[in-house]
Amino acid sequence: MGDSLNIRAVLRQHLETERLLGVQDVPLPSVPRVALGSAVAGRSSASPHPTATDTQSPAVGPRSSAGAAPLPETPHTMPVSPDELAARTAALKRLDDDQVSVCVKCHLCRTRTKTVFGQGHAAARVVFVGEAPGSEEDRQGLAFVGRAGQLLTQMIAAMGLRRDEVFICNVLKCRPPDNRTPADDEIAACSPYLFEQLRIIQPEVIVALGAPASQTLLNTKDSIGRLRGRFHDFHISGSPLVGPPTPLMPTFHPAYLLRSPNEKRKAWEDLMKVMELLGLPIPEKYR
Ligand code: SF4
């Protein structure tokens, strides 16, 4: 009974991910139940969230060839020492407690309910950056928890990752009234917090979601249509003369994808480039 529920949950996750990524024709895998059961039986009870690997049934997945040696697992977070992870976690908490949560550097402090620092892994390999909290985020104090957040969760799952393995935040830590686009003075006041978050986490890749995040991080006024689809250099140090650049992939914001589902395929193509760079397996059918 429990296995049957697990299988249904995995299949539902798979179908929802396909639909969210813009795949119109989703063939139901005609796989014997026992085979599907073996696909999920090995999941550790410590990992209750299905990963993209979990959602690949043998009928639709890319790695069902008999006898093939298993590929070495790509780490989902950076393999830092426990001391280093604790230091980064503490630094992020200090930044939130001592500066962001009490910030009055711009007038948005007067209309916010809660500041939204962002959340995730302090040694994430990938950081997703949006523009600003919406109403639900403002109410809960958490980033990307509304409808757009649900889509982002599906996008992350499709990459084979979980939300708690990446870091998710915004350029602005307080909600602009009526969800309007952040103003230049608000971005100027708030973006140092984002740069400090990135300096602490030191991700391997940054995914900028939408125009305001991409333009802020790349210091450009180019449209998201021109920026997306290729990696740009981002310098965590703030200077191209100090340290190597971090690859930054601009793509569409999930809120835009909810309004323009035809663009989901392009966003997925951007994310596949990120997966490739991180060495995450891309299902054959999506190549
Ligand atoms: S938006 Fe940023 S700069 Fe403005 S009050 Fe909030 S935390 Fe401070």
Residues whose N, C-alpha, C, O or C-beta is under 5 A from the ligand:
A	BS01	SF4	V100 C103 V104 K105 C106 L108 C109 L172 K173 C174 E186 A189 C190
